[in-house]
Amino acid sequence: MACRLIRVAGRRSFWRLQTARFAVSMPASSAKPIASFLRSSLEDNEEEIRELVSEYSKHRPSPLSMKQLTDFGRTATELQSFNFLRHEMPVRLASTMQEIDLLPAHLTQTRSVSIVKNWYRQSFKDMMQFTDSASVDRGAAKWFTRTAAGIKQRHANVVETMAQGIIEMKERYGGDEVNKYRYEIQYFLDRFYMNRISMRLLLSQHVALFADEETGQGHVGIIDPQCNVIAVINDAASNAQRLCETYYSTAPEIKYEAIGSPDYGMTVSYVPTHLFHIMFELLKNSFRAVVEEHWEKSDSLPVVKVIITKGEEDICIKVSDQGGGINRSALQKLFHYHYSTAPQPDPNYAAMIAPLAGYGYGLPLSRVYARYFTGDLVVTSMKGYGTDVHVYLKKLSSHAKEVLPLYCSTTKKHYEHTQMPPDWSSPTHSGFSSRPFSSSTFIDWGQCE
């Protein structure tokens, strides 16, 4: 182990020495040629990359609060932001890369997962261009901003591509093989998508602040310190209604109620695109359920109610529908990736019009978004009547802190496929499964041996 670390340190010293030599002999505007040199130096050295990934994955990420992000965004320079991200991004990338390699071979060998692995590998290599302190200047910072925008674009389709990888595994090896590793896959996807959201936020915030991108009025980068909750929900509802009308030629109305805020001035420091994603998914599901439940029963559709309250700790958004509800046995599966109460969309039709439902990623991803800044998303239902969904957002920006997965020896144990004998007479009963999904708790995200 000691020898391996010495080898890594030696190689990193070599790259630093080369960077320093170039930095001394070239002006600040020459950051791009230096980056090109380092990239080409790593091209053919897979062992070097693997050992650097292993080294960076041993470091813990630095979770940020919404307040830290907004305060930093108001006062920081491009150079300061660059200096933080050039250390933080490789750590988050490396931990994800290590976990991908722990997945079942039948999954990692699929074409789509191989594509995702290559994206992460290339982005990690891109970040290695900036790890040396000798290249920390304005020229390097400008080049980093352009690189960050490129990485953001490269990873734009990560969610869909990883999902396609699981579909490919199922098509090639059968549903039983996917079901065999369902706990490991669920554990991985929750952490993978959470880390992906965190990296995308950091890159988007940096690019929005320093690449002259247009942002909303009063925004700090992509964050709105006075995000109007009702306005975002209304925007999401309008989009969900239009989609519902495309499929069914009708859509329910929506009724708002803001408890304790009659002027509808409910605001919170948040990322509007995150809140939109969550609310669009929830309202889309409610609209579909109401239409399908009452399509042939009544000339009018029950309204979907949205109630917002602001408590001492959280802002709570409740979406309540009369869409017939969900069986309790199905309720347990709502947050399983690739599970959906709707039929699989027709691929020919879906290519022309965005599908209303059926892929099984909407709710799991919405909960990941909600939990990213220490919030939550909870579903309760009454079969025969309807479903209620509660979304919790931290009221204070100082309490809304990133929840990030940690990669360590404890993590690896979750990927050791062992068949545990049932220790309850009904092991599938909610809350008593011998191996519950990790997404039901944050405990295994913050404790490492």
C-alpha positions as a printed NumPy array, in Angstrom:
array([[  0.   ,   0.   ,   0.   ],
       [  2.8  ,   2.392,   0.983],
       [  4.708,   1.632,  -2.212],
       [  1.625,   2.291,  -4.318],
       [  1.07 ,   5.682,  -2.659],
       [  4.729,   6.571,  -3.224],
       [  4.332,   5.719,  -6.911],
       [  1.226,   7.916,  -7.165],
       [  2.92 ,  10.774,  -5.328],
       [  5.948,  10.437,  -7.566],
       [  3.892,  10.563, -10.732],
       [  1.884,  13.542,  -9.495],
       [  5.162,  15.33 ,  -8.637],
       [  6.329,  14.698, -12.179],
       [  3.196,  16.272, -13.669],
       [  3.491,  19.199, -11.262],
       [  7.123,  19.717, -12.251],
       [  6.208,  19.705, -15.936],
       [  3.345,  22.147, -15.327],
       [  5.613,  24.445, -13.322],
       [  8.186,  24.46 , -16.123],
       [  5.527,  25.435, -18.648],
       [  3.983,  28.014, -16.298],
       [  7.327,  29.775, -15.783],
       [  8.068,  30.003, -19.487],
       [  4.566,  30.908, -20.692],
       [  2.191,  33.835, -19.937],
       [ -1.146,  33.454, -18.121],
       [ -2.982,  33.363, -21.432],
       [ -1.176,  30.106, -22.255],
       [ -3.225,  28.019, -19.822],
       [ -4.844,  26.171, -22.732],
       [ -1.509,  24.832, -24.144],
       [ -0.518,  23.702, -20.642],
       [ -3.875,  21.912, -20.293],
       [ -3.381,  20.259, -23.682],
       [  0.048,  19.032, -22.616],
       [ -1.27 ,  17.472, -19.419],
       [ -4.228,  15.887, -21.218],
       [ -1.941,  14.254, -23.774],
       [  0.4  ,  13.1  , -20.99 ],
       [ -2.449,  11.16 , -19.397],
       [ -3.938,   9.802, -22.616],
       [ -1.957,   6.564, -22.709],
       [ -1.404,   6.037, -19.018],
       [ -4.416,   4.116, -17.704],
       [ -2.602,   3.024, -14.567],
       [ -1.863,   6.643, -13.713],
       [ -5.528,   7.55 , -14.093],
       [ -6.72 ,   4.601, -11.99 ],
       [ -4.323,   5.446,  -9.175],
       [ -5.256,   9.118,  -9.236],
       [ -8.951,   8.168,  -9.088],
       [ -8.225,   5.864,  -6.149],
       [ -6.309,   8.598,  -4.361],
       [ -8.95 ,  11.285,  -4.845],
       [-11.783,   8.935,  -3.817],
       [-10.19 ,   8.679,  -0.358],
       [-10.907,  12.352,   0.279],
       [-14.267,  13.45 ,   1.597],
       [-16.314,  15.975,  -0.351],
       [-17.037,  19.368,   1.188],
       [-20.835,  19.778,   1.481],
       [-22.051,  23.343,   1.067],
       [-25.146,  25.011,   2.416],
       [-27.473,  27.163,   0.345],
       [-26.268,  30.157,   2.364],
       [-22.62 ,  29.396,   1.63 ],
       [-23.376,  29.069,  -2.071],
       [-25.264,  32.367,  -2.247],
       [-22.81 ,  34.305,  -0.07 ],
       [-19.884,  32.972,  -2.082],
       [-21.681,  33.733,  -5.333],
       [-22.214,  37.366,  -4.323],
       [-18.607,  38.09 ,  -3.362],
       [-16.255,  35.504,  -4.906],
       [-14.072,  36.075,  -7.911],
       [-13.703,  33.646, -10.795],
       [-10.234,  32.765,  -9.496],
       [-11.56 ,  31.931,  -6.019],
       [-14.323,  29.742,  -7.421],
       [-11.835,  28.014,  -9.712],
       [ -9.493,  27.368,  -6.798],
       [-12.263,  25.597,  -4.854],
       [-13.688,  23.577,  -7.734],
       [-10.342,  22.338,  -9.055],
       [ -9.963,  20.435,  -5.775],
       [-13.615,  19.559,  -5.094],
       [-14.719,  18.3  ,  -8.504],
       [-12.07 ,  15.544,  -8.798],
       [-13.121,  14.19 ,  -5.383],
       [-16.784,  13.942,  -6.369],
       [-15.971,  12.511,  -9.792],
       [-13.574,   9.921,  -8.353],
       [-16.033,   8.615,  -5.753],
       [-18.65 ,   8.072,  -8.455],
       [-16.135,   6.352, -10.731],
       [-15.139,   3.975,  -7.941],
       [-18.746,   3.031,  -7.22 ],
       [-19.562,   2.365, -10.872],
       [-16.819,  -0.275, -10.86 ],
       [-18.513,  -2.024,  -7.908],
       [-21.687,  -2.708,  -9.906],
       [-22.421,  -6.208, -11.288],
       [-20.316,  -7.012, -14.356],
       [-23.444,  -7.675, -16.419],
       [-24.364,  -4.012, -15.901],
       [-20.96 ,  -2.344, -16.27 ],
       [-20.362,  -4.227, -19.528],
       [-23.449,  -2.81 , -21.236],
       [-22.881,  -0.284, -23.989],
       [-24.675,   2.555, -22.191],
       [-22.883,   2.157, -18.848],
       [-19.575,   1.987, -20.73 ],
       [-20.459,   5.34 , -22.315],
       [-21.185,   6.831, -18.874],
       [-17.876,   5.487, -17.531],
       [-16.021,   7.099, -20.423],
       [-17.752,  10.426, -19.79 ],
       [-16.656,  10.403, -16.153],
       [-13.153,   9.292, -17.069],
       [-12.777,  12.127, -19.576],
       [-14.174,  14.706, -17.129],
       [-11.768,  13.51 , -14.43 ],
       [ -8.88 ,  13.873, -16.888],
       [-10.117,  17.359, -17.769],
       [-10.032,  18.315, -14.096],
       [ -6.511,  16.937, -13.662],
       [ -5.311,  19.742, -15.916],
       [ -5.911,  22.229, -13.101],
       [ -4.698,  20.446,  -9.952],
       [ -1.273,  22.066,  -9.862],
       [ -0.912,  25.296,  -7.867],
       [  1.565,  26.685, -10.406],
       [ -1.24 ,  27.172, -12.919],
       [ -3.597,  29.116, -10.616],
       [ -3.96 ,  32.422, -12.431],
       [ -6.622,  34.33 , -14.333],
       [ -5.766,  32.667, -17.616],
       [ -6.187,  29.205, -16.087],
       [ -9.419,  30.322, -14.396],
       [-10.881,  31.438, -17.731],
       [ -9.917,  28.164, -19.358],
       [-11.412,  26.262, -16.386],
       [-14.752,  28.052, -16.888],
       [-14.833,  26.922, -20.518],
       [-13.883,  23.392, -19.454],
       [-16.633,  23.391, -16.804],
       [-19.195,  24.335, -19.442],
       [-17.942,  21.479, -21.614],
       [-18.188,  18.935, -18.789],
       [-21.695,  20.126, -17.993],
       [-22.702,  19.591, -21.616],
       [-20.986,  16.195, -21.777],
       [-23.007,  14.91 , -18.813],
       [-26.34 ,  16.323, -19.98 ],
       [-27.767,  12.873, -20.814],
       [-26.276,  10.863, -17.949],
       [-29.66 ,  10.067, -16.369],
       [-31.158,   8.631, -19.548],
       [-27.977,   6.789, -20.547],
       [-27.56 ,   5.066, -17.181],
       [-31.24 ,   4.1  , -17.256],
       [-30.731,   2.65 , -20.731],
       [-27.872,   0.555, -19.361],
       [-30.238,  -1.214, -16.959],
       [-32.707,  -1.786, -19.796],
       [-29.883,  -3.321, -21.86 ],
       [-28.946,  -5.596, -18.96 ],
       [-32.554,  -6.714, -18.671],
       [-32.877,  -7.337, -22.422],
       [-29.665,  -9.362, -22.566],
       [-29.777, -11.321, -19.307],
       [-33.46 , -11.195, -18.365],
       [-35.513,  -9.536, -15.666],
       [-34.513, -12.135, -13.077],
       [-30.879, -11.068, -13.35 ],
       [-31.778,  -7.413, -12.768],
       [-34.061,  -8.388,  -9.885],
       [-31.224, -10.436,  -8.383],
       [-29.192,  -7.24 ,  -7.924],
       [-32.09 ,  -4.872,  -7.278],
       [-30.791,  -3.792,  -3.847],
       [-27.308,  -3.017,  -5.151],
       [-28.691,  -1.151,  -8.176],
       [-31.116,   0.86 ,  -6.061],
       [-28.386,   1.759,  -3.578],
       [-26.084,   2.822,  -6.397],
       [-28.601,   4.872,  -8.387],
       [-29.704,   6.956,  -5.389],
       [-26.079,   7.844,  -4.673],
       [-25.071,   8.18 ,  -8.323],
       [-27.856,  10.63 ,  -9.144],
       [-27.34 ,  12.586,  -5.927],
       [-23.67 ,  13.042,  -6.732],
       [-24.547,  13.932, -10.315],
       [-26.962,  16.643,  -9.137],
       [-24.308,  18.045,  -6.796],
       [-21.617,  18.238,  -9.484],
       [-24.018,  19.733, -12.001],
       [-25.039,  22.397,  -9.487],
       [-21.416,  23.368,  -8.779],
       [-20.569,  23.561, -12.486],
       [-23.782,  25.394, -13.383],
       [-23.28 ,  27.901, -10.576],
       [-19.715,  28.619, -11.659],
       [-20.611,  28.945, -15.342],
       [-23.659,  31.117, -14.592],
       [-21.571,  33.475, -12.475],
       [-18.494,  33.786, -14.665],
       [-19.432,  32.911, -18.251],
       [-21.886,  35.785, -18.762],
       [-24.898,  33.466, -18.892],
       [-28.305,  35.054, -18.495],
       [-29.93 ,  34.306, -15.149],
       [-33.213,  35.288, -13.54 ],
       [-33.633,  38.721, -12.018],
       [-32.197,  38.774,  -8.506],
       [-30.599,  35.355,  -8.925],
       [-27.142,  34.542,  -7.606],
       [-25.965,  32.256, -10.357],
       [-28.684,  29.606, -10.65 ],
       [-29.935,  30.188,  -7.094],
       [-32.875,  32.445,  -6.325],
       [-32.518,  33.781,  -2.744],
       [-36.207,  34.801,  -2.886],
       [-37.628,  31.896,  -4.861],
       [-41.407,  32.339,  -5.071],
       [-42.728,  28.863,  -4.354],
       [-46.225,  29.555,  -5.718],
       [-44.854,  30.999,  -8.951],
       [-42.636,  27.947,  -9.608],
       [-45.488,  25.557,  -8.799],
       [-47.815,  27.472, -11.103],
       [-45.269,  27.255, -13.911],
       [-44.879,  23.506, -13.354],
       [-48.671,  23.081, -13.237],
       [-49.14 ,  24.899, -16.553],
       [-46.604,  22.627, -18.24 ],
       [-48.104,  19.498, -16.675],
       [-51.619,  20.544, -17.713],
       [-50.533,  21.09 , -21.323],
       [-48.929,  17.657, -21.416],
       [-52.022,  16.08 , -19.865],
       [-54.264,  17.797, -22.406],
       [-52.05 ,  16.487, -25.223],
       [-52.787,  12.915, -24.147],
       [-56.335,  13.158, -22.782],
       [-57.717,  16.398, -24.292],
       [-58.498,  17.532, -20.756],
       [-56.754,  18.231, -17.459],
       [-57.854,  18.966, -13.873],
       [-57.74 ,  22.453, -12.426],
       [-55.379,  23.255,  -9.587],
       [-56.309,  25.056,  -6.359],
       [-53.708,  26.749,  -4.152],
       [-53.8  ,  27.496,  -0.463],
       [-50.936,  29.169,   1.381],
       [-51.402,  28.729,   5.113],
       [-50.223,  31.749,   7.077],
       [-49.421,  33.706,   3.918],
       [-52.624,  35.02 ,   2.344],
       [-50.724,  37.217,  -0.136],
       [-49.028,  34.13 ,  -1.604],
       [-45.632,  35.579,  -0.772],
       [-44.107,  32.233,   0.236],
       [-40.4  ,  32.468,  -0.601],
       [-37.318,  30.388,   0.111],
       [-33.7  ,  30.397,  -1.005],
       [-33.629,  27.572,  -3.543],
       [-32.72 ,  26.451,  -7.049],
       [-35.9  ,  27.106,  -9.079],
       [-35.094,  24.4  , -11.649],
       [-34.889,  21.793,  -8.88 ],
       [-38.248,  22.81 ,  -7.43 ],
       [-39.774,  22.881, -10.913],
       [-38.521,  19.348, -11.607],
       [-40.079,  18.034,  -8.388],
       [-43.422,  19.785,  -8.773],
       [-43.808,  19.031, -12.476],
       [-43.393,  15.322, -11.771],
       [-45.846,  15.306,  -8.853],
       [-48.528,  17.339, -10.633],
       [-48.144,  15.308, -13.828],
       [-48.777,  12.139, -11.832],
       [-51.781,  13.651, -10.061],
       [-53.341,  14.957, -13.275],
       [-52.994,  11.588, -14.982],
       [-54.463,   9.722, -11.998],
       [-57.466,  12.08 , -11.732],
       [-58.261,  11.924, -15.438],
       [-57.998,   8.132, -15.608],
       [-60.058,   7.686, -12.439],
       [-62.898,  10.02 , -13.413],
       [-62.765,   9.867, -17.222],
       [-65.939,   7.803, -17.551],
       [-67.499,   8.511, -14.163],
       [-68.205,  12.23 , -14.276],
       [-68.514,  15.205, -16.587],
       [-66.193,  17.235, -14.354],
       [-62.819,  16.457, -12.829],
       [-61.958,  17.012,  -9.145],
       [-59.391,  19.741,  -8.593],
       [-55.85 ,  18.953,  -7.489],
       [-55.104,  20.835,  -4.274],
       [-51.72 ,  22.319,  -3.432],
       [-51.272,  23.514,   0.141],
       [-48.121,  25.362,   1.253],
       [-47.139,  26.044,   4.841],
       [-44.091,  27.617,   6.426],
       [-43.104,  26.102,   9.767],
       [-40.202,  26.744,  12.102],
       [-37.891,  24.386,  10.189],
       [-39.423,  23.633,   6.803],
       [-41.609,  24.886,   4.035],
       [-44.02 ,  22.04 ,   3.304],
       [-45.827,  21.601,  -0.005],
       [-48.718,  19.146,  -0.065],
       [-50.132,  17.904,  -3.373],
       [-53.496,  16.213,  -2.834],
       [-55.526,  14.485,  -5.538],
       [-58.613,  12.309,  -5.864],
       [-57.07 ,   9.984,  -8.416],
       [-58.197,   6.725,  -6.849],
       [-55.124,   6.095,  -4.724],
       [-52.454,   3.392,  -4.838],
       [-52.441,  -0.093,  -3.322],
       [-50.249,  -0.347,  -0.246],
       [-48.198,  -3.111,  -1.848],
       [-47.468,  -0.834,  -4.815],
       [-46.757,   2.137,  -2.544],
       [-43.613,   0.38 ,  -1.307],
       [-42.265,   0.232,  -4.873],
       [-42.906,   3.817,  -5.948],
       [-39.308,   4.846,  -5.321],
       [-37.791,   1.842,  -7.059],
       [-36.106,   2.849, -10.294],
       [-37.774,   1.409, -13.4  ],
       [-41.034,   0.83 , -11.525],
       [-44.126,   2.699, -12.689],
       [-47.864,   2.431, -12.137],
       [-48.319,   3.557, -15.749],
       [-47.779,   1.332, -18.803],
       [-44.47 ,   1.561, -20.695],
       [-44.754,   4.326, -23.327],
       [-44.91 ,   3.391, -27.005],
       [-41.389,   4.275, -28.274],
       [-42.764,   5.383, -31.653],
       [-45.28 ,   7.74 , -30.042],
       [-42.801,   8.894, -27.385],
       [-40.377,   9.972, -30.116],
       [-42.929,  12.536, -31.287],
       [-44.468,  13.641, -27.978],
       [-42.941,  13.674, -24.501],
       [-44.372,  10.706, -22.562],
       [-46.672,  11.482, -19.672],
       [-45.46 ,   8.56 , -17.54 ],
       [-44.139,   5.02 , -17.668],
       [-40.353,   5.053, -17.289],
       [-40.249,   4.781, -13.492],
       [-37.668,   7.495, -12.83 ],
       [-39.881,  10.473, -12.015],
       [-40.565,   9.884,  -8.323],
       [-37.174,   8.402,  -7.352],
       [-35.348,  11.32 ,  -8.952],
       [-37.761,  13.858,  -7.479],
       [-37.051,  12.515,  -4.012],
       [-33.294,  12.708,  -4.663],
       [-33.716,  16.363,  -5.694],
       [-35.787,  17.068,  -2.57 ],
       [-33.261,  15.379,  -0.296],
       [-30.234,  17.016,  -1.883],
       [-30.562,  20.112,   0.324],
       [-31.747,  18.184,   3.419],
       [-35.406,  18.157,   2.417],
       [-37.611,  15.16 ,   1.727],
       [-40.515,  13.785,  -0.275],
       [-43.114,  11.514,   1.338],
       [-46.078,   9.739,  -0.285],
       [-49.238,   8.509,   1.463],
       [-52.292,   7.107,  -0.259],
       [-55.835,   5.854,   0.324],
       [-56.837,   3.249,  -2.236],
       [-60.282,   4.129,  -3.514],
       [-59.851,   7.851,  -2.937],
       [-56.536,   9.539,  -3.715],
       [-52.904,  10.278,  -2.931],
       [-51.103,  12.935,  -0.916],
       [-47.464,  13.873,  -1.464],
       [-45.553,  16.067,   0.984],
       [-42.429,  17.935,  -0.143],
       [-40.217,  19.422,   2.568],
       [-37.756,  22.255,   1.882],
       [-35.498,  23.736,   4.546],
       [-36.785,  27.161,   5.568],
       [-33.376,  28.611,   6.469],
       [-30.648,  28.669,   3.832],
       [-28.032,  27.924,   6.491],
       [-29.842,  24.627,   7.28 ],
       [-30.246,  23.607,   3.642],
       [-26.967,  21.728,   3.308],
       [-25.895,  19.302,   0.6  ],
       [-26.433,  15.628,   1.435],
       [-23.641,  13.773,  -0.329],
       [-22.71 ,  10.08 ,  -0.532],
       [-19.348,   9.135,   0.951],
       [-17.151,   6.498,  -0.641],
       [-15.304,   4.29 ,   1.843],
       [-14.91 ,   0.688,   3.013],
       [-18.482,   0.659,   4.325],
       [-19.75 ,   1.563,   0.868],
       [-18.192,  -1.533,  -0.681],
       [-20.139,  -3.819,   1.641],
       [-23.409,  -2.674,   0.054],
       [-22.268,  -4.156,  -3.25 ],
       [-21.356,  -7.563,  -1.821],
       [-24.196,  -9.669,  -3.127],
       [-25.125, -11.926,  -0.229],
       [-28.452, -13.652,   0.208],
       [-29.6  , -12.95 ,   3.743],
       [-32.046, -15.447,   5.255],
       [-35.363, -13.854,   6.302],
       [-35.576, -13.039,  10.003],
       [-39.269, -12.071,   9.928],
       [-42.245, -14.232,   9.043],
       [-43.161, -11.639,   6.399],
       [-39.847, -10.224,   5.16 ],
       [-41.502,  -8.13 ,   2.46 ],
       [-43.575,  -6.212,   5.011],
       [-42.841,  -2.497,   4.846],
       [-40.067,  -1.528,   7.224],
       [-39.083,  -5.105,   8.088],
       [-37.172,  -6.186,   4.984],
       [-33.877,  -7.856,   5.845],
       [-32.148,  -5.478,   3.415],
       [-34.159,  -2.253,   3.112],
       [-33.379,   0.229,   0.383],
       [-30.786,   2.778,   1.364],
       [-32.929,   5.612,   0.054],
       [-35.199,   5.288,   3.078],
       [-32.518,   6.747,   5.34 ],
       [-29.445,   8.951,   5.285],
       [-27.547,   6.894,   7.882],
       [-25.428,   4.94 ,   5.403],
       [-24.538,   8.151,   3.567],
       [-22.635,   9.753,   6.407],
       [-20.929,   6.982,   8.371],
       [-17.724,   5.476,   7.044],
       [-15.277,   3.137,   8.632]])
